[in-house]
Amino acid sequence: MDISYDREADALYIRLLAGEHECRVVRLTDDIALDFAAGERLVGIEVLGASRLFKSPEHPEVELRNLLPLVAAA
């Protein structure tokens, strides 16, 4: 997962799938859009006007819960 912020566009993007994908965009609101790849896989979430929503869009607070540690296969 990758979270980036474009100050000029005031847009926060949360990328869930790496790589290039041809996406279908679904707008939830004027400020929030979801990018879906083939198979309805969620690629990313775009938030416009991010500076209004986060105390610090360049360093948003992220809380990870209930994640199991990744164990490399031997």
N, C-alpha and C positions, 0 to 999 in steps of 0.2 A: 504494500500500500504506500502511496505517495501523496502528500498534501502539499500543494503549492499555492502561492498567492501572487497575483499580478496587481501591483499597486496602481499602475496606470488605468487598468480596466476596473479596479476595485472588485476583483473576482477571485474567489477561493475555489480550487478544484481538488477534489478527493478522488484519486485514481485507485481503483480496486484491482484492475487487471493490467499487467504490464504488456507492452507491445502495441503494435498498430492494429486497430480494429475499425471496420466500417460500422458506424453506429447509427441507430435510430434514436432521435432525441424526443423525449417526452417532457413537456413543460408542466410542472406541478403548480407553479405560480409564475408571475412575471420575473421573479428573482431566483427561482430554483428549477434546475433542469436535470434530468437523468439521462445518461447515455447507455443504450442497450446494444450489445453485439448480437450476432447470430445465436440462436438458442435462448434468447431472452436473458443472456448473461449481463449483469450490471457491470459496466466498465468504469463509470465514474459519475460523480455528482458535482454540478457546478452551482455555486452560490454567488449571485451578483449583489453588489452593495454590501459586501462582507464587512466593511469597516463599521457599518451600523449594527451588525449582529454580534461581533466579537470584540472583547476588550482589546485584543491584539491579534488581528487577522494574520500577521506575519508569523506569529507564534501562538496559534490557538491552543487552548488547553485540551489535551486529549487524555481520556481515561480509558484504559483497557481493562475489561472485566472478563472473568471466567475463561481465560485463554489457557489452553493446555500447552505445556512446553513442547517444542518440536524436538523429536528424537530422531537422529539419523539412523537409517537402517544399517545394520552391520554386515 
